[in-house]
Amino acid sequence: MKRLSLLLTISLMTVAAFAQSHDVGSSSTRTDAFGNQKTTHRDRYGNVTGTSTTTTDAFGRTKTVHQDRNGQVIGSSYTSKDQFGNTTTQYQNRYGGTTGTSNTSTDAFGNTRTTYSSATGQRTGSSTTSTDAFGNRKTTYQNANGTTIGSSTQSKDAFGNQTTKQRASSPETSIWTW
């Protein structure tokens, strides 16, 4: 009986350890009158870790430039949309070298499924985003093996400004890795 209760206790502790979710940071986005967005990223302690600035051209293509906390460019991403609303994003490092891509498809309800790939085309992960009746979005991220590694919840205020909270299965996970 002692052995059984010890085994059950260890099993429950293991399940509880895997079920934990850690606050790893947040992002806040402001949109100007031209539709350009400036996002400030913060770690779990509220320290600024970097910014992202997104602009959209006349053809609907977006360019996002990512900077670290010191204002140094660490990379960029370019997104284009097809006639069905699906998007393709190419990620580049600070030198312009491609580091990966993502392809996003949208269903009739506005929910999205994104697949991420490395520069060599190897699948590195995926995410699924759903939107509730109030316009709040929840995204769940999986690694290449399909294991959930984190989530983010995005909400908007009355002015259209966004706040995103990130959670991860490991406290060491960075929002930059998503």
MDAnalysis code that builds the backbone (N, CA, C; Angstrom):
import MDAnalysis as mda
import numpy as np

u = mda.Universe.empty(534, n_residues=178, atom_resindex=np.repeat(np.arange(178), 3), trajectory=True)
u.add_TopologyAttr("name", ["N", "CA", "C"] * 178)
u.add_TopologyAttr("resid", np.arange(1, 179))
u.add_TopologyAttr("resname", ["MET", "LYS", "ARG", "LEU", "SER", "LEU", "LEU", "LEU", "THR", "ILE", "SER", "LEU", "MET", "THR", "VAL", "ALA", "ALA", "PHE", "ALA", "GLN", "SER", "HIS", "ASP", "VAL", "GLY", "SER", "SER", "SER", "THR", "ARG", "THR", "ASP", "ALA", "PHE", "GLY", "ASN", "GLN", "LYS", "THR", "THR", "HIS", "ARG", "ASP", "ARG", "TYR", "GLY", "ASN", "VAL", "THR", "GLY", "THR", "SER", "THR", "THR", "THR", "THR", "ASP", "ALA", "PHE", "GLY", "ARG", "THR", "LYS", "THR", "VAL", "HIS", "GLN", "ASP", "ARG", "ASN", "GLY", "GLN", "VAL", "ILE", "GLY", "SER", "SER", "TYR", "THR", "SER", "LYS", "ASP", "GLN", "PHE", "GLY", "ASN", "THR", "THR", "THR", "GLN", "TYR", "GLN", "ASN", "ARG", "TYR", "GLY", "GLY", "THR", "THR", "GLY", "THR", "SER", "ASN", "THR", "SER", "THR", "ASP", "ALA", "PHE", "GLY", "ASN", "THR", "ARG", "THR", "THR", "TYR", "SER", "SER", "ALA", "THR", "GLY", "GLN", "ARG", "THR", "GLY", "SER", "SER", "THR", "THR", "SER", "THR", "ASP", "ALA", "PHE", "GLY", "ASN", "ARG", "LYS", "THR", "THR", "TYR", "GLN", "ASN", "ALA", "ASN", "GLY", "THR", "THR", "ILE", "GLY", "SER", "SER", "THR", "GLN", "SER", "LYS", "ASP", "ALA", "PHE", "GLY", "ASN", "GLN", "THR", "THR", "LYS", "GLN", "ARG", "ALA", "SER", "SER", "PRO", "GLU", "THR", "SER", "ILE", "TRP", "THR", "TRP"])
u.atoms.positions = np.array([
    [0.817, -1.178, 0.000],
    [0.000, 0.000, 0.000],
    [0.871, 1.256, 0.000],
    [1.951, 1.243, 0.792],
    [2.849, 2.386, 0.822],
    [3.449, 2.622, -0.554],
    [3.809, 1.533, -1.191],
    [4.418, 1.622, -2.520],
    [3.426, 2.230, -3.526],
    [2.167, 1.801, -3.451],
    [1.132, 2.305, -4.339],
    [0.884, 3.794, -4.106],
    [0.790, 4.211, -2.843],
    [0.550, 5.628, -2.563],
    [1.760, 6.473, -2.966],
    [2.969, 5.971, -2.813],
    [4.157, 6.688, -3.259],
    [4.147, 6.838, -4.778],
    [3.782, 5.775, -5.474],
    [3.708, 5.810, -6.932],
    [2.645, 6.808, -7.402],
    [1.488, 6.818, -6.756],
    [0.429, 7.759, -7.102],
    [0.857, 9.196, -6.825],
    [1.531, 9.421, -5.719],
    [2.007, 10.764, -5.379],
    [3.002, 11.259, -6.414],
    [3.954, 10.431, -6.799],
    [4.946, 10.814, -7.808],
    [4.261, 11.078, -9.137],
    [3.285, 10.242, -9.489],
    [2.564, 10.444, -10.741],
    [1.825, 11.772, -10.747],
    [1.141, 12.101, -9.661],
    [0.415, 13.365, -9.572],
    [1.364, 14.557, -9.614],
    [2.509, 14.445, -8.964],
    [3.491, 15.528, -8.994],
    [4.024, 15.729, -10.406],
    [4.240, 14.653, -11.123],
    [4.725, 14.735, -12.490],
    [3.699, 15.406, -13.384],
    [2.440, 15.007, -13.259],
    [1.367, 15.612, -14.049],
    [1.257, 17.095, -13.723],
    [1.321, 17.447, -12.448],
    [1.225, 18.848, -12.041],
    [2.389, 19.654, -12.593],
    [3.577, 19.076, -12.615],
    [4.747, 19.793, -13.133],
    [4.590, 20.083, -14.616],
    [4.057, 19.132, -15.371],
    [3.885, 19.346, -16.801],
    [2.731, 20.290, -17.105],
    [1.774, 20.399, -16.206],
    [0.605, 21.232, -16.448],
    [0.848, 22.699, -16.110],
    [1.974, 23.014, -15.491],
    [2.242, 24.389, -15.103],
    [2.412, 25.284, -16.310],
    [2.008, 26.504, -16.119],
    [2.155, 27.508, -17.149],
    [2.804, 28.721, -16.502],
    [3.786, 29.300, -17.169],
    [4.551, 30.399, -16.603],
    [4.343, 31.677, -17.403],
    [4.184, 32.781, -16.688],
    [4.115, 34.089, -17.323],
    [5.517, 34.406, -17.833],
    [5.671, 34.610, -19.147],
    [6.996, 34.881, -19.705],
    [7.116, 36.268, -20.312],
    [6.030, 37.017, -20.333],
    [6.138, 38.370, -20.849],
    [4.845, 38.892, -21.420],
    [4.941, 40.102, -21.946],
    [3.767, 40.731, -22.540],
    [4.206, 41.676, -23.648],
    [3.260, 42.072, -24.463],
    [3.506, 43.028, -25.541],
    [2.350, 43.999, -25.572],
    [2.637, 45.241, -25.882],
    [1.566, 46.213, -26.073],
    [1.791, 46.896, -27.415],
    [0.717, 47.044, -28.181],
    [0.798, 47.580, -29.538],
    [-0.030, 48.848, -29.653],
    [0.561, 49.861, -30.257],
    [-0.128, 51.118, -30.543],
    [-0.162, 51.289, -32.056],
    [-1.303, 51.736, -32.567],
    [-1.466, 51.944, -34.003],
    [-1.636, 53.433, -34.268],
    [-0.861, 53.955, -35.244],
    [-0.984, 55.380, -35.572],
    [-2.094, 55.594, -36.608],
    [-2.298, 56.840, -36.994],
    [-3.373, 57.203, -37.921],
    [-3.204, 56.580, -39.304],
    [-1.985, 56.139, -39.644],
    [-1.716, 55.555, -40.952],
    [-1.788, 54.035, -40.941],
    [-2.092, 53.463, -39.773],
    [-2.178, 52.013, -39.666],
    [-0.873, 51.336, -39.320],
    [0.187, 52.113, -39.123],
    [1.472, 51.536, -38.715],
    [1.405, 51.180, -37.234],
    [2.101, 50.100, -36.874],
    [2.044, 49.630, -35.492],
    [3.417, 49.621, -34.854],
    [3.456, 50.015, -33.585],
    [4.680, 49.952, -32.786],
    [4.365, 49.073, -31.591],
    [5.097, 47.970, -31.463],
    [4.881, 47.018, -30.383],
    [6.078, 47.048, -29.445],
    [5.811, 47.134, -28.158],
    [6.858, 47.074, -27.143],
    [6.748, 45.739, -26.431],
    [7.854, 44.997, -26.392],
    [7.888, 43.670, -25.772],
    [8.541, 43.781, -24.398],
    [7.960, 43.097, -23.412],
    [8.488, 43.117, -22.047],
    [8.636, 41.692, -21.525],
    [9.636, 41.487, -20.658],
    [9.798, 40.180, -20.034],
    [8.827, 40.062, -18.859],
    [8.893, 38.945, -18.151],
    [7.938, 38.705, -17.067],
    [8.072, 39.690, -15.909],
    [9.198, 40.428, -15.859],
    [9.412, 41.406, -14.794],
    [9.028, 42.821, -15.219],
    [8.580, 42.979, -16.467],
    [8.188, 44.289, -16.964],
    [9.290, 45.054, -17.661],
    [10.483, 44.452, -17.783],
    [11.593, 45.116, -18.469],
    [11.396, 45.051, -19.982],
    [11.668, 46.140, -20.671],
    [11.565, 46.166, -22.128],
    [12.673, 45.290, -22.709],
    [12.277, 44.343, -23.564],
    [13.256, 43.469, -24.218],
    [13.453, 43.834, -25.678],
    [12.549, 44.649, -26.215],
    [12.693, 45.068, -27.603],
    [11.407, 45.658, -28.134],
    [11.470, 46.040, -29.409],
    [10.300, 46.612, -30.072],
    [10.161, 46.004, -31.462],
    [8.963, 46.121, -32.004],
    [8.690, 45.728, -33.383],
    [7.889, 46.861, -34.011],
    [8.278, 47.262, -35.212],
    [7.567, 48.306, -35.925],
    [7.056, 47.723, -37.228],
    [5.738, 47.795, -37.438],
    [5.114, 47.200, -38.613],
    [4.513, 48.286, -39.495],
    [4.848, 48.233, -40.780],
    [4.284, 49.151, -41.769],
    [3.649, 48.319, -42.880],
    [2.640, 48.884, -43.528],
    [1.941, 48.199, -44.610],
    [2.001, 49.061, -45.857],
    [2.365, 48.450, -47.003],
    [2.433, 49.212, -48.249],
    [1.065, 49.243, -48.941],
    [1.005, 49.894, -50.079],
    [-0.255, 50.067, -50.821],
    [-0.834, 48.747, -51.319],
    [-0.011, 47.693, -51.397],
    [-0.470, 46.397, -51.890],
    [-0.878, 45.457, -50.757],
    [-0.845, 45.958, -49.511],
    [-1.235, 45.143, -48.370],
    [-0.131, 44.281, -47.816],
    [1.099, 44.435, -48.309],
    [2.233, 43.670, -47.773],
    [2.765, 44.386, -46.533],
    [3.096, 43.616, -45.515],
    [3.615, 44.225, -44.297],
    [5.085, 43.906, -44.106],
    [5.772, 44.864, -43.518],
    [7.174, 44.703, -43.159],
    [7.273, 45.014, -41.673],
    [7.868, 44.109, -40.918],
    [8.068, 44.315, -39.488],
    [9.559, 44.283, -39.202],
    [10.047, 45.310, -38.534],
    [11.449, 45.389, -38.140],
    [11.517, 45.187, -36.632],
    [12.339, 44.234, -36.215],
    [12.484, 43.889, -34.801],
    [13.786, 44.473, -34.270],
    [13.713, 45.130, -33.116],
    [14.891, 45.714, -32.497],
    [15.026, 45.208, -31.066],
    [16.266, 45.085, -30.596],
    [16.473, 44.686, -29.207],
    [16.283, 45.894, -28.297],
    [16.501, 45.708, -27.016],
    [16.260, 46.784, -26.044],
    [17.149, 47.998, -26.266],
    [18.263, 47.823, -26.988],
    [19.182, 48.930, -27.258],
    [18.899, 49.614, -28.592],
    [17.867, 49.172, -29.306],
    [17.515, 49.777, -30.579],
    [18.243, 49.188, -31.776],
    [19.015, 48.125, -31.560],
    [19.724, 47.476, -32.655],
    [18.781, 46.535, -33.392],
    [18.773, 46.597, -34.725],
    [17.924, 45.707, -35.513],
    [18.423, 44.275, -35.353],
    [17.518, 43.370, -34.997],
    [17.892, 41.956, -34.844],
    [17.258, 41.087, -35.913],
    [16.359, 41.674, -36.709],
    [15.737, 40.914, -37.781],
    [14.507, 41.617, -38.303],
    [13.922, 41.011, -39.310],
    [12.722, 41.583, -39.912],
    [11.877, 40.455, -40.493],
    [10.639, 40.807, -40.803],
    [9.759, 39.836, -41.435],
    [8.910, 40.546, -42.473],
    [8.609, 39.819, -43.543],
    [7.825, 40.349, -44.659],
    [6.640, 39.429, -44.887],
    [5.434, 39.993, -44.875],
    [4.221, 39.193, -45.002],
    [3.417, 39.628, -46.213],
    [2.969, 38.647, -46.991],
    [2.086, 38.919, -48.121],
    [0.841, 38.046, -47.979],
    [-0.256, 38.500, -48.584],
    [-1.541, 37.808, -48.465],
    [-2.054, 37.458, -49.853],
    [-2.604, 36.242, -49.991],
    [-3.191, 35.857, -51.275],
    [-4.666, 36.257, -51.326],
    [-5.326, 35.957, -52.436],
    [-6.720, 36.367, -52.625],
    [-7.692, 35.670, -51.674],
    [-7.256, 34.589, -51.014],
    [-8.115, 33.857, -50.087],
    [-7.904, 34.294, -48.635],
    [-6.996, 35.242, -48.411],
    [-6.711, 35.722, -47.062],
    [-5.621, 34.957, -46.350],
    [-5.008, 33.979, -47.030],
    [-3.911, 33.225, -46.437],
    [-2.628, 34.039, -46.557],
    [-1.744, 33.919, -45.569],
    [-0.521, 34.716, -45.580],
    [0.725, 33.846, -45.587],
    [1.784, 34.412, -46.159],
    [3.113, 33.814, -46.123],
    [4.048, 34.864, -45.558],
    [4.835, 34.480, -44.567],
    [5.784, 35.394, -43.943],
    [7.180, 34.831, -44.081],
    [8.115, 35.689, -44.476],
    [9.527, 35.311, -44.561],
    [10.267, 36.074, -43.471],
    [11.044, 35.349, -42.676],
    [11.800, 35.934, -41.573],
    [13.257, 36.058, -41.971],
    [13.871, 37.199, -41.631],
    [15.275, 37.433, -41.971],
    [16.046, 37.884, -40.739],
    [17.328, 37.526, -40.704],
    [18.181, 38.006, -39.625],
    [18.624, 39.432, -39.925],
    [19.447, 40.002, -39.077],
    [19.859, 41.407, -39.241],
    [20.654, 41.647, -40.519],
    [21.212, 40.595, -41.112],
    [22.015, 40.728, -42.330],
    [21.209, 40.483, -43.600],
    [19.933, 40.163, -43.462],
    [19.075, 39.932, -44.616],
    [18.984, 38.471, -45.029],
    [19.646, 37.586, -44.297],
    [19.577, 36.154, -44.605],
    [18.267, 35.556, -44.114],
    [17.645, 34.712, -44.916],
    [16.381, 34.090, -44.534],
    [16.616, 33.080, -43.424],
    [15.836, 33.193, -42.351],
    [15.948, 32.265, -41.220],
    [14.757, 31.315, -41.135],
    [13.686, 31.625, -41.868],
    [12.526, 30.748, -41.842],
    [11.326, 31.379, -42.511],
    [10.251, 30.609, -42.570],
    [8.999, 31.083, -43.156],
    [7.828, 30.570, -42.327],
    [6.689, 31.191, -42.522],
    [5.459, 30.668, -41.933],
    [4.345, 30.839, -42.950],
    [3.431, 29.892, -42.930],
    [2.258, 29.926, -43.807],
    [1.021, 29.833, -42.930],
    [0.105, 30.780, -43.124],
    [-1.094, 30.854, -42.304],
    [-2.332, 30.728, -43.166],
    [-3.230, 29.848, -42.756],
    [-4.521, 29.725, -43.434],
    [-5.617, 30.128, -42.449],
    [-6.677, 30.726, -42.983],
    [-7.776, 31.231, -42.170],
    [-9.058, 30.519, -42.569],
    [-9.827, 30.058, -41.565],
    [-11.095, 29.399, -41.871],
    [-12.228, 30.432, -41.942],
    [-13.420, 29.967, -42.202],
    [-14.580, 30.851, -42.382],
    [-14.946, 31.625, -41.117],
    [-14.475, 31.162, -39.952],
    [-14.794, 31.814, -38.685],
    [-13.702, 32.784, -38.242],
    [-12.635, 32.914, -39.049],
    [-11.541, 33.804, -38.702],
    [-10.464, 33.165, -37.853],
    [-10.576, 31.866, -37.598],
    [-9.542, 31.151, -36.856],
    [-8.391, 30.827, -37.807],
    [-7.183, 30.820, -37.288],
    [-6.027, 30.581, -38.155],
    [-5.200, 29.397, -37.689],
    [-4.501, 28.818, -38.640],
    [-3.532, 27.741, -38.392],
    [-2.257, 28.132, -39.108],
    [-1.163, 28.214, -38.371],
    [0.125, 28.625, -38.928],
    [1.128, 27.500, -38.781],
    [1.889, 27.251, -39.834],
    [2.974, 26.282, -39.805],
    [4.280, 27.027, -40.008],
    [5.238, 26.787, -39.130],
    [6.545, 27.450, -39.183],
    [7.590, 26.475, -39.718],
    [8.486, 26.998, -40.560],
    [9.551, 26.174, -41.134],
    [10.874, 26.911, -41.046],
    [11.955, 26.152, -41.003],
    [13.298, 26.731, -40.987],
    [13.667, 27.194, -42.396],
    [14.828, 27.806, -42.526],
    [15.304, 28.279, -43.827],
    [15.475, 27.127, -44.811],
    [15.714, 25.912, -44.293],
    [15.886, 24.748, -45.156],
    [14.565, 24.044, -45.451],
    [13.449, 24.567, -44.909],
    [12.142, 23.980, -45.174],
    [11.686, 22.953, -44.163],
    [12.483, 22.713, -43.124],
    [12.107, 21.741, -42.106],
    [11.057, 22.351, -41.178],
    [9.966, 21.612, -40.927],
    [8.898, 22.096, -40.049],
    [9.439, 22.243, -38.637],
    [9.247, 23.434, -38.036],
    [9.759, 23.695, -36.692],
    [8.658, 23.863, -35.657],
    [7.415, 24.035, -36.098],
    [6.329, 24.192, -35.152],
    [5.073, 24.688, -35.817],
    [4.065, 24.956, -35.003],
    [2.797, 25.446, -35.528],
    [2.071, 26.225, -34.441],
    [1.039, 26.927, -34.849],
    [0.194, 27.628, -33.883],
    [-1.240, 27.647, -34.403],
    [-2.165, 27.726, -33.468],
    [-3.584, 27.799, -33.788],
    [-4.157, 28.990, -33.036],
    [-4.890, 29.845, -33.752],
    [-5.472, 31.037, -33.144],
    [-6.983, 31.017, -33.303],
    [-7.675, 31.286, -32.209],
    [-9.131, 31.405, -32.254],
    [-9.519, 32.766, -31.679],
    [-10.642, 33.282, -32.145],
    [-11.136, 34.586, -31.716],
    [-12.507, 34.417, -31.090],
    [-12.701, 35.011, -29.899],
    [-14.003, 34.900, -29.247],
    [-14.950, 36.001, -29.731],
    [-16.156, 36.018, -29.217],
    [-17.184, 36.969, -29.653],
    [-16.818, 38.418, -29.357],
    [-15.898, 38.653, -28.415],
    [-15.490, 40.007, -28.041],
    [-14.261, 40.476, -28.816],
    [-13.737, 39.634, -29.711],
    [-12.566, 39.995, -30.497],
    [-11.247, 39.661, -29.832],
    [-11.277, 39.013, -28.675],
    [-10.046, 38.581, -28.008],
    [-9.528, 37.331, -28.709],
    [-8.206, 37.266, -28.874],
    [-7.612, 36.140, -29.599],
    [-6.721, 35.323, -28.679],
    [-6.817, 34.004, -28.791],
    [-5.951, 33.104, -28.045],
    [-5.188, 32.248, -29.040],
    [-3.881, 32.239, -28.894],
    [-3.019, 31.450, -29.763],
    [-2.306, 30.398, -28.925],
    [-2.296, 29.174, -29.413],
    [-1.571, 28.083, -28.769],
    [-0.439, 27.663, -29.697],
    [0.769, 27.547, -29.132],
    [1.963, 27.219, -29.912],
    [2.421, 25.799, -29.627],
    [2.798, 25.077, -30.692],
    [3.311, 23.719, -30.568],
    [4.696, 23.657, -31.205],
    [5.544, 22.777, -30.666],
    [6.848, 22.564, -31.289],
    [6.690, 21.600, -32.467],
    [7.792, 21.217, -33.076],
    [7.750, 20.349, -34.258],
    [7.122, 18.988, -33.960],
    [7.175, 18.551, -32.703],
    [6.604, 17.265, -32.320],
    [5.122, 17.356, -31.971],
    [4.551, 18.566, -31.997],
    [3.145, 18.748, -31.676],
    [2.865, 18.988, -30.207],
    [3.926, 19.105, -29.392],
    [3.763, 19.361, -27.964],
    [3.498, 20.845, -27.737],
    [2.494, 21.172, -26.945],
    [2.192, 22.570, -26.648],
    [3.308, 23.154, -25.797],
    [3.854, 24.286, -26.253],
    [4.953, 24.930, -25.531],
    [4.569, 26.295, -24.974],
    [3.399, 26.803, -25.358],
    [2.995, 28.092, -24.818],
    [1.728, 28.604, -25.456],
    [1.326, 29.777, -24.986],
    [0.122, 30.402, -25.521],
    [0.221, 31.905, -25.347],
    [-0.603, 32.613, -26.084],
    [-0.703, 34.056, -25.904],
    [-2.173, 34.449, -26.007],
    [-2.543, 35.453, -25.236],
    [-3.900, 35.960, -25.242],
    [-3.844, 37.438, -25.572],
    [-4.565, 37.835, -26.611],
    [-4.533, 39.206, -27.086],
    [-5.892, 39.853, -26.888],
    [-5.887, 41.058, -26.331],
    [-7.131, 41.814, -26.157],
    [-6.907, 43.233, -26.672],
    [-8.008, 43.901, -27.001],
    [-7.954, 45.278, -27.503],
    [-8.786, 46.169, -26.608],
    [-8.325, 47.418, -26.439],
    [-9.129, 48.378, -25.695],
    [-10.035, 49.139, -26.658],
    [-10.783, 50.079, -26.145],
    [-11.748, 50.826, -26.951],
    [-11.094, 51.637, -28.065],
    [-9.790, 51.912, -27.948],
    [-9.070, 52.696, -28.946],
    [-8.361, 51.821, -29.980],
    [-8.490, 50.503, -29.844],
    [-7.857, 49.596, -30.782],
    [-6.442, 49.193, -30.407],
    [-5.945, 49.681, -29.266],
    [-4.613, 49.290, -28.809],
    [-4.668, 47.859, -28.289],
    [-3.627, 47.081, -28.586],
    [-3.600, 45.671, -28.229],
    [-2.669, 45.417, -27.058],
    [-3.057, 44.473, -26.221],
    [-2.185, 43.972, -25.172],
    [-2.159, 42.456, -25.321],
    [-0.963, 41.892, -25.307],
    [-0.811, 40.452, -25.451],
    [-0.043, 39.913, -24.253],
    [-0.562, 38.865, -23.634],
    [0.100, 38.194, -22.518],
    [0.581, 36.843, -23.004],
    [1.861, 36.533, -22.752],
    [2.417, 35.248, -23.166],
    [2.629, 34.343, -21.964],
    [2.328, 33.069, -22.161],
    [2.559, 32.052, -21.138],
    [3.285, 30.890, -21.808],
    [4.105, 30.195, -21.040],
    [4.875, 29.093, -21.607],
    [4.988, 27.946, -20.619],
    [5.288, 26.769, -21.134],
    [5.461, 25.596, -20.290],
    [6.778, 25.665, -19.537],
    [7.704, 26.528, -19.972],
    [8.986, 26.708, -19.308],
    [9.196, 28.192, -19.030],
    [9.663, 28.555, -17.829],
    [9.876, 29.968, -17.531],
    [11.018, 30.581, -18.340],
    [11.835, 29.763, -18.973],
    [12.956, 30.262, -19.773],
    [12.554, 30.611, -21.204],
    [11.336, 30.280, -21.598],
    [10.889, 30.550, -22.956],
    [10.797, 32.045, -23.172],
    [11.275, 32.500, -24.315],
    [11.238, 33.908, -24.645],
    [10.165, 34.164, -25.686],
    [9.519, 35.332, -25.604],
    [8.528, 35.668, -26.624],
    [9.177, 35.832, -27.977],
    [10.470, 36.133, -28.004],
    [11.164, 36.293, -29.285],
    [11.255, 34.956, -30.022],
    [11.206, 33.837, -29.294],
    [11.332, 32.534, -29.955],
    [10.046, 32.130, -30.635],
    [8.933, 32.830, -30.366],
    [7.672, 32.503, -31.006],
    [7.563, 33.259, -32.279],
])
